């Protein structure tokens, strides 16, 4: 029997944290931050399995991790 576990953390720009850098670290992908004008990439020996779930009515671009995180405002 599988046991569900969820772990969430707040990312605060006021504390010098970046949502794009965090997403790049967690996904193992190279992501470009439009806000800071830099690419974040954290190579890993074992590539994590990551995916994005979206509702059927959501646009296809929401599956693009870089575009999704750069689209966040505030």
N, CA, C and O atoms as a CHARMM CRD file, in Angstrom:
* protein
*
  296
    1    1 UNK  N      0.83600  -1.18100   0.00000 PROA 1      0.00000
    2    1 UNK  CA     0.00000   0.00000   0.00000 PROA 1      0.00000
    3    1 UNK  C      0.88100   1.24300   0.00000 PROA 1      0.00000
    4    1 UNK  O      1.77600   1.37400   0.83500 PROA 1      0.00000
    5    2 UNK  N      0.62700   2.15600  -0.93500 PROA 2      0.00000
    6    2 UNK  CA     1.39600   3.39900  -1.02200 PROA 2      0.00000
    7    2 UNK  C      0.87500   4.41100  -0.01000 PROA 2      0.00000
    8    2 UNK  O     -0.32400   4.47400   0.26300 PROA 2      0.00000
    9    3 UNK  N      1.77600   5.18700   0.53200 PROA 3      0.00000
   10    3 UNK  CA     1.40600   6.23200   1.47600 PROA 3      0.00000
   11    3 UNK  C      1.76600   7.57000   0.84700 PROA 3      0.00000
   12    3 UNK  O      2.90800   7.78600   0.44100 PROA 3      0.00000
   13    4 UNK  N      0.79900   8.45800   0.77000 PROA 4      0.00000
   14    4 UNK  CA     0.99100   9.76600   0.16000 PROA 4      0.00000
   15    4 UNK  C      1.74900  10.68300   1.11900 PROA 4      0.00000
   16    4 UNK  O      1.49900  10.68300   2.32400 PROA 4      0.00000
   17    5 UNK  N      2.67500  11.46000   0.56700 PROA 5      0.00000
   18    5 UNK  CA     3.42000  12.43600   1.36000 PROA 5      0.00000
   19    5 UNK  C      3.58500  13.70700   0.54200 PROA 5      0.00000
   20    5 UNK  O      3.97400  13.65100  -0.62500 PROA 5      0.00000
   21    6 UNK  N      3.29400  14.83700   1.13900 PROA 6      0.00000
   22    6 UNK  CA     3.46200  16.13200   0.48400 PROA 6      0.00000
   23    6 UNK  C      4.35200  17.00100   1.35300 PROA 6      0.00000
   24    6 UNK  O      4.14100  17.11100   2.56000 PROA 6      0.00000
   25    7 UNK  N      5.34500  17.61500   0.73300 PROA 7      0.00000
   26    7 UNK  CA     6.23900  18.52500   1.43600 PROA 7      0.00000
   27    7 UNK  C      6.26200  19.82500   0.63800 PROA 7      0.00000
   28    7 UNK  O      6.62900  19.82300  -0.53700 PROA 7      0.00000
   29    8 UNK  N      5.87600  20.92400   1.26100 PROA 8      0.00000
   30    8 UNK  CA     5.88200  22.19900   0.55200 PROA 8      0.00000
   31    8 UNK  C      6.67200  23.22400   1.35600 PROA 8      0.00000
   32    8 UNK  O      6.74600  23.15700   2.58300 PROA 8      0.00000
   33    9 UNK  N      7.26200  24.17800   0.63000 PROA 9      0.00000
   34    9 UNK  CA     8.06200  25.22600   1.25800 PROA 9      0.00000
   35    9 UNK  C      7.77600  26.54700   0.56300 PROA 9      0.00000
   36    9 UNK  O      7.54200  26.58600  -0.64500 PROA 9      0.00000
   37   10 UNK  N      7.79600  27.61600   1.32400 PROA 10     0.00000
   38   10 UNK  CA     7.62100  28.95700   0.76500 PROA 10     0.00000
   39   10 UNK  C      8.96000  29.44300   0.20600 PROA 10     0.00000
   40   10 UNK  O     10.01100  29.23500   0.81200 PROA 10     0.00000
   41   11 UNK  N      8.90300  30.08700  -0.94700 PROA 11     0.00000
   42   11 UNK  CA    10.09600  30.66200  -1.55600 PROA 11     0.00000
   43   11 UNK  C      9.91100  32.17000  -1.51900 PROA 11     0.00000
   44   11 UNK  O      8.93800  32.68800  -2.06600 PROA 11     0.00000
   45   12 UNK  N     10.83400  32.87900  -0.88000 PROA 12     0.00000
   46   12 UNK  CA    10.68700  34.31100  -0.66100 PROA 12     0.00000
   47   12 UNK  C     11.75600  35.09700  -1.41100 PROA 12     0.00000
   48   12 UNK  O     12.94900  34.95200  -1.14600 PROA 12     0.00000
   49   13 UNK  N     11.31600  35.93100  -2.34800 PROA 13     0.00000
   50   13 UNK  CA    12.26500  36.77900  -3.06900 PROA 13     0.00000
   51   13 UNK  C     12.90200  37.77600  -2.11300 PROA 13     0.00000
   52   13 UNK  O     14.04900  38.17800  -2.30900 PROA 13     0.00000
   53   14 UNK  N     12.16600  38.18000  -1.07700 PROA 14     0.00000
   54   14 UNK  CA    12.68700  39.11000  -0.07500 PROA 14     0.00000
   55   14 UNK  C     13.86600  38.53400   0.69700 PROA 14     0.00000
   56   14 UNK  O     14.68000  39.28000   1.24100 PROA 14     0.00000
   57   15 UNK  N     13.95700  37.22400   0.74300 PROA 15     0.00000
   58   15 UNK  CA    15.07200  36.55300   1.41800 PROA 15     0.00000
   59   15 UNK  C     16.15600  36.13200   0.42300 PROA 15     0.00000
   60   15 UNK  O     17.06300  35.37400   0.76500 PROA 15     0.00000
   61   16 UNK  N     16.04900  36.63500  -0.81500 PROA 16     0.00000
   62   16 UNK  CA    17.06100  36.33200  -1.82600 PROA 16     0.00000
   63   16 UNK  C     16.85300  35.00600  -2.53000 PROA 16     0.00000
   64   16 UNK  O     17.76500  34.51600  -3.19700 PROA 16     0.00000
   65   17 UNK  N     15.68000  34.41500  -2.39900 PROA 17     0.00000
   66   17 UNK  CA    15.40000  33.13100  -3.04300 PROA 17     0.00000
   67   17 UNK  C     14.74500  33.36600  -4.39800 PROA 17     0.00000
   68   17 UNK  O     14.11100  34.39700  -4.62100 PROA 17     0.00000
   69   18 UNK  N     14.90100  32.40800  -5.29200 PROA 18     0.00000
   70   18 UNK  CA    14.34900  32.51000  -6.63800 PROA 18     0.00000
   71   18 UNK  C     13.50900  31.27600  -6.94100 PROA 18     0.00000
   72   18 UNK  O     13.96400  30.14700  -6.75700 PROA 18     0.00000
   73   19 UNK  N     12.27200  31.49500  -7.40900 PROA 19     0.00000
   74   19 UNK  CA    11.39900  30.38100  -7.76800 PROA 19     0.00000
   75   19 UNK  C     11.99700  29.59200  -8.92900 PROA 19     0.00000
   76   19 UNK  O     11.90400  28.36500  -8.96000 PROA 19     0.00000
   77   20 UNK  N     12.61000  30.29400  -9.88400 PROA 20     0.00000
   78   20 UNK  CA    13.20100  29.61500 -11.04100 PROA 20     0.00000
   79   20 UNK  C     14.38900  28.75600 -10.61000 PROA 20     0.00000
   80   20 UNK  O     14.52800  27.62000 -11.06200 PROA 20     0.00000
   81   21 UNK  N     15.24100  29.29000  -9.74300 PROA 21     0.00000
   82   21 UNK  CA    16.39100  28.51900  -9.26000 PROA 21     0.00000
   83   21 UNK  C     15.91600  27.29300  -8.49400 PROA 21     0.00000
   84   21 UNK  O     16.48800  26.21200  -8.63500 PROA 21     0.00000
   85   22 UNK  N     14.88400  27.45100  -7.69200 PROA 22     0.00000
   86   22 UNK  CA    14.34100  26.31900  -6.93500 PROA 22     0.00000
   87   22 UNK  C     13.75700  25.26900  -7.87300 PROA 22     0.00000
   88   22 UNK  O     13.95900  24.07100  -7.67200 PROA 22     0.00000
   89   23 UNK  N     13.03400  25.71600  -8.89400 PROA 23     0.00000
   90   23 UNK  CA    12.45200  24.78300  -9.86500 PROA 23     0.00000
   91   23 UNK  C     13.54800  24.06300 -10.64800 PROA 23     0.00000
   92   23 UNK  O     13.43000  22.87100 -10.93200 PROA 23     0.00000
   93   24 UNK  N     14.61600  24.78700 -10.99900 PROA 24     0.00000
   94   24 UNK  CA    15.73400  24.16900 -11.72100 PROA 24     0.00000
   95   24 UNK  C     16.40900  23.11100 -10.86200 PROA 24     0.00000
   96   24 UNK  O     16.76400  22.04200 -11.35800 PROA 24     0.00000
   97   25 UNK  N     16.58700  23.39700  -9.59100 PROA 25     0.00000
   98   25 UNK  CA    17.22100  22.44000  -8.67900 PROA 25     0.00000
   99   25 UNK  C     16.35200  21.19200  -8.51400 PROA 25     0.00000
  100   25 UNK  O     16.85300  20.06900  -8.57800 PROA 25     0.00000
  101   26 UNK  N     15.06100  21.39100  -8.30300 PROA 26     0.00000
  102   26 UNK  CA    14.17600  20.26000  -8.04300 PROA 26     0.00000
  103   26 UNK  C     13.93700  19.39900  -9.28200 PROA 26     0.00000
  104   26 UNK  O     13.77700  18.18400  -9.16800 PROA 26     0.00000
  105   27 UNK  N     13.91100  20.01700 -10.46100 PROA 27     0.00000
  106   27 UNK  CA    13.63000  19.26700 -11.68400 PROA 27     0.00000
  107   27 UNK  C     14.89100  18.72700 -12.35500 PROA 27     0.00000
  108   27 UNK  O     14.81900  17.77700 -13.13500 PROA 27     0.00000
  109   28 UNK  N     16.04000  19.32400 -12.05800 PROA 28     0.00000
  110   28 UNK  CA    17.28000  18.90900 -12.72600 PROA 28     0.00000
  111   28 UNK  C     17.39700  19.47800 -14.12300 PROA 28     0.00000
  112   28 UNK  O     18.24700  19.03500 -14.89600 PROA 28     0.00000
  113   29 UNK  N     16.55400  20.45900 -14.47200 PROA 29     0.00000
  114   29 UNK  CA    16.57300  21.07400 -15.79700 PROA 29     0.00000
  115   29 UNK  C     17.30900  22.40600 -15.76400 PROA 29     0.00000
  116   29 UNK  O     17.44300  23.02600 -14.71000 PROA 29     0.00000
  117   30 UNK  N     17.78100  22.83700 -16.92000 PROA 30     0.00000
  118   30 UNK  CA    18.39800  24.15000 -17.06600 PROA 30     0.00000
  119   30 UNK  C     17.28000  25.13300 -17.37700 PROA 30     0.00000
  120   30 UNK  O     16.60100  25.00300 -18.39500 PROA 30     0.00000
  121   31 UNK  N     17.08500  26.13300 -16.48800 PROA 31     0.00000
  122   31 UNK  CA    16.01100  27.10700 -16.65500 PROA 31     0.00000
  123   31 UNK  C     16.57900  28.52100 -16.64900 PROA 31     0.00000
  124   31 UNK  O     17.46000  28.84600 -15.85400 PROA 31     0.00000
  125   32 UNK  N     16.06000  29.35800 -17.55000 PROA 32     0.00000
  126   32 UNK  CA    16.49600  30.74600 -17.64800 PROA 32     0.00000
  127   32 UNK  C     15.52400  31.64300 -16.89400 PROA 32     0.00000
  128   32 UNK  O     14.31200  31.53200 -17.07400 PROA 32     0.00000
  129   33 UNK  N     16.04200  32.52600 -16.05500 PROA 33     0.00000
  130   33 UNK  CA    15.22800  33.47400 -15.30900 PROA 33     0.00000
  131   33 UNK  C     15.22300  34.81400 -16.03200 PROA 33     0.00000
  132   33 UNK  O     16.26300  35.45800 -16.16600 PROA 33     0.00000
  133   34 UNK  N     14.04900  35.23000 -16.49600 PROA 34     0.00000
  134   34 UNK  CA    13.93300  36.52300 -17.17800 PROA 34     0.00000
  135   34 UNK  C     14.13800  37.67100 -16.19400 PROA 34     0.00000
  136   34 UNK  O     14.67500  38.71300 -16.57100 PROA 34     0.00000
  137   35 UNK  N     13.72500  37.50200 -14.95900 PROA 35     0.00000
  138   35 UNK  CA    13.85400  38.55700 -13.94800 PROA 35     0.00000
  139   35 UNK  C     15.31900  38.86200 -13.65500 PROA 35     0.00000
  140   35 UNK  O     15.70500  40.02900 -13.58900 PROA 35     0.00000
  141   36 UNK  N     16.13400  37.83400 -13.48000 PROA 36     0.00000
  142   36 UNK  CA    17.53600  38.02500 -13.11200 PROA 36     0.00000
  143   36 UNK  C     18.49200  37.93100 -14.30200 PROA 36     0.00000
  144   36 UNK  O     19.67700  38.23900 -14.17100 PROA 36     0.00000
  145   37 UNK  N     17.98100  37.50800 -15.46100 PROA 37     0.00000
  146   37 UNK  CA    18.80300  37.42100 -16.66400 PROA 37     0.00000
  147   37 UNK  C     19.90900  36.39400 -16.56600 PROA 37     0.00000
  148   37 UNK  O     20.99500  36.59500 -17.11000 PROA 37     0.00000
  149   38 UNK  N     19.64700  35.29700 -15.87800 PROA 38     0.00000
  150   38 UNK  CA    20.66200  34.26100 -15.76700 PROA 38     0.00000
  151   38 UNK  C     20.03300  32.87700 -15.84300 PROA 38     0.00000
  152   38 UNK  O     18.84500  32.69500 -15.57800 PROA 38     0.00000
  153   39 UNK  N     20.86000  31.91500 -16.21200 PROA 39     0.00000
  154   39 UNK  CA    20.42500  30.53400 -16.31900 PROA 39     0.00000
  155   39 UNK  C     20.80000  29.79500 -15.05200 PROA 39     0.00000
  156   39 UNK  O     21.91800  29.92500 -14.55300 PROA 39     0.00000
  157   40 UNK  N     19.86800  29.02300 -14.53500 PROA 40     0.00000
  158   40 UNK  CA    20.09500  28.20900 -13.34500 PROA 40     0.00000
  159   40 UNK  C     20.14300  26.74400 -13.75200 PROA 40     0.00000
  160   40 UNK  O     19.25900  26.25000 -14.45200 PROA 40     0.00000
  161   41 UNK  N     21.18100  26.06400 -13.30600 PROA 41     0.00000
  162   41 UNK  CA    21.31600  24.63300 -13.58700 PROA 41     0.00000
  163   41 UNK  C     22.13000  24.00600 -12.46800 PROA 41     0.00000
  164   41 UNK  O     23.19300  24.50200 -12.09500 PROA 41     0.00000
  165   42 UNK  N     21.62000  22.92600 -11.95000 PROA 42     0.00000
  166   42 UNK  CA    22.28400  22.20800 -10.87000 PROA 42     0.00000
  167   42 UNK  C     22.42300  20.75200 -11.30200 PROA 42     0.00000
  168   42 UNK  O     21.49500  19.96100 -11.13600 PROA 42     0.00000
  169   43 UNK  N     23.59700  20.39500 -11.86400 PROA 43     0.00000
  170   43 UNK  CA    23.76500  19.02300 -12.35900 PROA 43     0.00000
  171   43 UNK  C     23.68400  18.01500 -11.21700 PROA 43     0.00000
  172   43 UNK  O     24.13900  18.27000 -10.10200 PROA 43     0.00000
  173   44 UNK  N     23.10400  16.88700 -11.52400 PROA 44     0.00000
  174   44 UNK  CA    22.95100  15.81500 -10.54200 PROA 44     0.00000
  175   44 UNK  C     23.44000  14.51000 -11.13600 PROA 44     0.00000
  176   44 UNK  O     23.31500  14.26500 -12.33600 PROA 44     0.00000
  177   45 UNK  N     23.98600  13.69600 -10.28900 PROA 45     0.00000
  178   45 UNK  CA    24.45200  12.38100 -10.73700 PROA 45     0.00000
  179   45 UNK  C     23.26200  11.52000 -11.14300 PROA 45     0.00000
  180   45 UNK  O     23.30200  10.82700 -12.16000 PROA 45     0.00000
  181   46 UNK  N     22.20900  11.56900 -10.34300 PROA 46     0.00000
  182   46 UNK  CA    20.98700  10.83000 -10.65600 PROA 46     0.00000
  183   46 UNK  C     19.89900  11.85000 -10.96900 PROA 46     0.00000
  184   46 UNK  O     19.54600  12.66700 -10.11900 PROA 46     0.00000
  185   47 UNK  N     19.37300  11.80100 -12.17900 PROA 47     0.00000
  186   47 UNK  CA    18.36200  12.75800 -12.61700 PROA 47     0.00000
  187   47 UNK  C     17.02600  12.46600 -11.92400 PROA 47     0.00000
  188   47 UNK  O     16.53000  11.34200 -11.99300 PROA 47     0.00000
  189   48 UNK  N     16.43800  13.47500 -11.25200 PROA 48     0.00000
  190   48 UNK  CA    15.14500  13.23600 -10.60500 PROA 48     0.00000
  191   48 UNK  C     14.03500  13.07500 -11.64400 PROA 48     0.00000
  192   48 UNK  O     14.11900  13.62000 -12.74400 PROA 48     0.00000
  193   49 UNK  N     13.01500  12.33700 -11.29000 PROA 49     0.00000
  194   49 UNK  CA    11.85600  12.22100 -12.17200 PROA 49     0.00000
  195   49 UNK  C     10.91100  13.35800 -11.82600 PROA 49     0.00000
  196   49 UNK  O     10.43700  13.45000 -10.69400 PROA 49     0.00000
  197   50 UNK  N     10.63700  14.21500 -12.78000 PROA 50     0.00000
  198   50 UNK  CA     9.76000  15.35100 -12.52300 PROA 50     0.00000
  199   50 UNK  C      8.77900  15.50200 -13.67400 PROA 50     0.00000
  200   50 UNK  O      9.09000  15.18300 -14.82100 PROA 50     0.00000
  201   51 UNK  N      7.60400  15.98700 -13.35000 PROA 51     0.00000
  202   51 UNK  CA     6.57100  16.18400 -14.35800 PROA 51     0.00000
  203   51 UNK  C      5.62300  17.27000 -13.87000 PROA 51     0.00000
  204   51 UNK  O      5.58000  17.59600 -12.68300 PROA 51     0.00000
  205   52 UNK  N      4.87300  17.81700 -14.80100 PROA 52     0.00000
  206   52 UNK  CA     3.89300  18.84600 -14.49300 PROA 52     0.00000
  207   52 UNK  C      2.51900  18.28700 -14.82800 PROA 52     0.00000
  208   52 UNK  O      2.30300  17.76400 -15.92100 PROA 52     0.00000
  209   53 UNK  N      1.59800  18.39900 -13.88900 PROA 53     0.00000
  210   53 UNK  CA     0.21900  17.98400 -14.12100 PROA 53     0.00000
  211   53 UNK  C     -0.61400  19.22500 -14.40000 PROA 53     0.00000
  212   53 UNK  O     -0.45900  20.24600 -13.73000 PROA 53     0.00000
  213   54 UNK  N     -1.49100  19.14000 -15.38100 PROA 54     0.00000
  214   54 UNK  CA    -2.36200  20.26600 -15.69200 PROA 54     0.00000
  215   54 UNK  C     -3.76200  19.75100 -15.98100 PROA 54     0.00000
  216   54 UNK  O     -3.92300  18.62100 -16.44300 PROA 54     0.00000
  217   55 UNK  N     -4.78100  20.56700 -15.71400 PROA 55     0.00000
  218   55 UNK  CA    -6.14300  20.16900 -16.08000 PROA 55     0.00000
  219   55 UNK  C     -6.29400  20.14000 -17.59700 PROA 55     0.00000
  220   55 UNK  O     -5.51800  20.77700 -18.31000 PROA 55     0.00000
  221   56 UNK  N     -7.26100  19.42600 -18.08100 PROA 56     0.00000
  222   56 UNK  CA    -7.48600  19.30600 -19.53000 PROA 56     0.00000
  223   56 UNK  C     -7.71500  20.64800 -20.20700 PROA 56     0.00000
  224   56 UNK  O     -7.32900  20.82500 -21.36300 PROA 56     0.00000
  225   57 UNK  N     -8.33400  21.59900 -19.51300 PROA 57     0.00000
  226   57 UNK  CA    -8.66200  22.88100 -20.13200 PROA 57     0.00000
  227   57 UNK  C     -7.49600  23.88000 -20.09200 PROA 57     0.00000
  228   57 UNK  O     -7.59300  24.95100 -20.69200 PROA 57     0.00000
  229   58 UNK  N     -6.41100  23.55600 -19.40500 PROA 58     0.00000
  230   58 UNK  CA    -5.25600  24.46700 -19.32700 PROA 58     0.00000
  231   58 UNK  C     -4.49600  24.45500 -20.65400 PROA 58     0.00000
  232   58 UNK  O     -4.43700  23.42100 -21.32000 PROA 58     0.00000
  233   59 UNK  N     -3.91400  25.59500 -21.04600 PROA 59     0.00000
  234   59 UNK  CA    -3.16700  25.63400 -22.31200 PROA 59     0.00000
  235   59 UNK  C     -1.91400  24.75600 -22.26400 PROA 59     0.00000
  236   59 UNK  O     -1.36300  24.48900 -21.19700 PROA 59     0.00000
  237   60 UNK  N     -1.48600  24.32000 -23.43300 PROA 60     0.00000
  238   60 UNK  CA    -0.32800  23.41500 -23.53400 PROA 60     0.00000
  239   60 UNK  C      0.97000  24.04800 -23.03700 PROA 60     0.00000
  240   60 UNK  O      1.86600  23.33800 -22.58000 PROA 60     0.00000
  241   61 UNK  N      1.08300  25.39500 -23.12400 PROA 61     0.00000
  242   61 UNK  CA     2.33800  26.02900 -22.70900 PROA 61     0.00000
  243   61 UNK  C      2.59500  25.84200 -21.21600 PROA 61     0.00000
  244   61 UNK  O      3.72600  26.02100 -20.76600 PROA 61     0.00000
  245   62 UNK  N      1.58400  25.49000 -20.44900 PROA 62     0.00000
  246   62 UNK  CA     1.79500  25.29200 -19.01100 PROA 62     0.00000
  247   62 UNK  C      2.66900  24.07400 -18.72300 PROA 62     0.00000
  248   62 UNK  O      3.14200  23.90200 -17.59900 PROA 62     0.00000
  249   63 UNK  N      2.88400  23.23800 -19.71700 PROA 63     0.00000
  250   63 UNK  CA     3.77500  22.08500 -19.54400 PROA 63     0.00000
  251   63 UNK  C      5.24500  22.46300 -19.74400 PROA 63     0.00000
  252   63 UNK  O      6.13600  21.64900 -19.49900 PROA 63     0.00000
  253   64 UNK  N      5.49500  23.69500 -20.18700 PROA 64     0.00000
  254   64 UNK  CA     6.85800  24.19700 -20.35400 PROA 64     0.00000
  255   64 UNK  C      7.28000  24.85000 -19.03100 PROA 64     0.00000
  256   64 UNK  O      6.84000  25.95500 -18.71300 PROA 64     0.00000
  257   65 UNK  N      8.12000  24.17200 -18.27600 PROA 65     0.00000
  258   65 UNK  CA     8.49700  24.60500 -16.92400 PROA 65     0.00000
  259   65 UNK  C      9.09600  26.01500 -16.91000 PROA 65     0.00000
  260   65 UNK  O      8.76700  26.81400 -16.03400 PROA 65     0.00000
  261   66 UNK  N      9.95900  26.32300 -17.85600 PROA 66     0.00000
  262   66 UNK  CA    10.60300  27.64000 -17.89700 PROA 66     0.00000
  263   66 UNK  C      9.57400  28.74600 -18.13700 PROA 66     0.00000
  264   66 UNK  O      9.58300  29.76900 -17.45300 PROA 66     0.00000
  265   67 UNK  N      8.70800  28.53700 -19.08900 PROA 67     0.00000
  266   67 UNK  CA     7.67900  29.53200 -19.39800 PROA 67     0.00000
  267   67 UNK  C      6.69400  29.66900 -18.23800 PROA 67     0.00000
  268   67 UNK  O      6.26300  30.77800 -17.92200 PROA 67     0.00000
  269   68 UNK  N      6.34100  28.57400 -17.61100 PROA 68     0.00000
  270   68 UNK  CA     5.41600  28.58600 -16.48700 PROA 68     0.00000
  271   68 UNK  C      5.96200  29.42400 -15.32100 PROA 68     0.00000
  272   68 UNK  O      5.25900  30.28900 -14.79800 PROA 68     0.00000
  273   69 UNK  N      7.20000  29.17200 -14.91800 PROA 69     0.00000
  274   69 UNK  CA     7.77100  29.89200 -13.76300 PROA 69     0.00000
  275   69 UNK  C      8.10500  31.34000 -14.09600 PROA 69     0.00000
  276   69 UNK  O      8.00800  32.20500 -13.22600 PROA 69     0.00000
  277   70 UNK  N      8.49800  31.62400 -15.33900 PROA 70     0.00000
  278   70 UNK  CA     8.75500  33.01300 -15.71700 PROA 70     0.00000
  279   70 UNK  C      7.46400  33.80400 -15.83500 PROA 70     0.00000
  280   70 UNK  O      7.49000  35.03300 -15.78200 PROA 70     0.00000
  281   71 UNK  N      6.34100  33.12900 -15.99400 PROA 71     0.00000
  282   71 UNK  CA     5.05400  33.78700 -16.12200 PROA 71     0.00000
  283   71 UNK  C      4.46400  34.24500 -14.78700 PROA 71     0.00000
  284   71 UNK  O      3.48500  34.99000 -14.76600 PROA 71     0.00000
  285   72 UNK  N      5.04600  33.81000 -13.68900 PROA 72     0.00000
  286   72 UNK  CA     4.54300  34.22000 -12.37200 PROA 72     0.00000
  287   72 UNK  C      4.87200  35.68600 -12.11200 PROA 72     0.00000
  288   72 UNK  O      5.97200  36.14300 -12.42500 PROA 72     0.00000
  289   73 UNK  N      3.94700  36.40500 -11.55500 PROA 73     0.00000
  290   73 UNK  CA     4.16700  37.82200 -11.25300 PROA 73     0.00000
  291   73 UNK  C      4.10000  38.04400  -9.75200 PROA 73     0.00000
  292   73 UNK  O      3.53500  37.23500  -9.01600 PROA 73     0.00000
  293   74 UNK  N      4.67300  39.12900  -9.31500 PROA 74     0.00000
  294   74 UNK  CA     4.72900  39.60300  -7.92800 PROA 74     0.00000
  295   74 UNK  C      5.97100  39.17700  -7.24700 PROA 74     0.00000
  296   74 UNK  O      6.17100  39.49400  -6.07400 PROA 74     0.00000
